[in-house]
Amino acid sequence: MGRVSDDSSVTEELGRIRASIDNIDAALVHLLAERFKHTQRVGRLKADHDLPPSDPDREARQITRLRSLAVDADLDPTFAEKFLTFVIDEVIRHHEEARR
């Protein structure tokens, strides 16, 4: 285990890092909200034109693309794929609801 420090500079640095993490989390929420606005438009368009809620070919291309982006960004591509799969599943659920 690491040593315990009561150094105020460590506490300050921890606070700065956590503030950055909080800002990134907020940006992620806003980006996801914007993404879902667009996918909801896709869902309405699909429903209006009797298109299937999912597009397995596009989903596979997106997963491949995101895995590549993850490698380039030094992010675990398996994590990136799990994240995108979660998002895709939610989008498909919304598209299915739009059809009803």
C-alpha positions in Angstrom: 0.0 0.0 0.0 1.1 3.6 -0.6 2.1 5.9 2.2 -0.5 8.1 3.8 0.2 11.8 3.3 -1.3 14.8 5.0 0.4 17.1 2.5 -2.1 19.8 1.4 -0.5 19.9 -2.0 -1.6 16.3 -2.6 -5.2 17.2 -1.5 -5.1 20.3 -3.8 -3.9 18.2 -6.7 -6.5 15.5 -6.1 -9.1 18.3 -6.1 -7.9 19.6 -9.4 -7.9 16.2 -11.0 -11.3 15.4 -9.7 -12.7 18.7 -11.0 -11.4 17.8 -14.4 -13.0 14.4 -14.2 -16.3 16.1 -13.2 -16.0 18.4 -16.2 -15.4 15.5 -18.5 -18.4 13.6 -17.0 -20.6 16.7 -17.7 -19.4 16.9 -21.3 -20.1 13.2 -21.8 -23.6 13.6 -20.5 -24.2 16.5 -22.9 -22.7 14.7 -25.8 -24.8 11.6 -25.1 -27.9 13.8 -24.9 -27.0 15.3 -28.3 -26.4 11.9 -29.8 -29.7 10.6 -28.6 -31.5 13.6 -30.1 -30.2 12.5 -33.5 -30.9 8.8 -33.0 -34.5 9.7 -32.0 -34.8 11.5 -35.3 -33.5 8.4 -37.0 -36.0 6.3 -35.1 -38.9 8.5 -36.1 -37.8 8.4 -39.8 -37.5 4.6 -39.6 -40.9 4.3 -38.1 -42.5 6.6 -40.6 -41.0 4.6 -43.5 -41.5 1.1 -41.9 -37.8 0.4 -41.7 -36.4 -2.0 -39.1 -35.3 -0.6 -35.7 -31.8 -2.0 -36.0 -29.2 -2.1 -38.8 -26.8 -4.9 -38.0 -24.4 -4.0 -40.8 -24.1 -0.4 -39.6 -23.8 -1.5 -36.0 -20.9 -3.8 -37.0 -19.2 -1.0 -38.9 -19.6 1.4 -36.0 -18.1 -1.1 -33.6 -15.1 -1.7 -35.9 -14.7 2.1 -36.3 -15.0 2.8 -32.5 -12.5 0.0 -31.7 -10.0 1.6 -34.1 -10.6 5.0 -32.6 -10.1 3.6 -29.1 -6.7 2.0 -30.1 -5.6 5.4 -31.6 -6.7 7.1 -28.4 -4.9 4.6 -26.1 -8.3 3.4 -24.7 -9.1 -0.3 -24.2 -11.0 -1.3 -27.4 -13.0 -3.9 -25.6 -14.3 -1.2 -23.2 -15.1 1.0 -26.1 -17.0 -1.8 -27.8 -19.0 -2.6 -24.6 -19.8 1.1 -24.2 -21.0 1.4 -27.8 -23.0 -1.8 -27.6 -24.8 -0.5 -24.5 -25.6 2.7 -26.4 -26.7 0.8 -29.5 -29.0 -1.4 -27.4 -30.6 1.7 -25.9 -31.0 3.3 -29.4 -32.7 0.2 -30.7 -35.1 0.1 -27.7 -36.0 3.7 -28.6 -36.5 2.8 -32.2 -38.7 -0.1 -31.3 -40.8 2.3 -29.1 -41.1 4.7 -32.0 -42.6 2.0 -34.1 -45.4 1.4 -31.6 
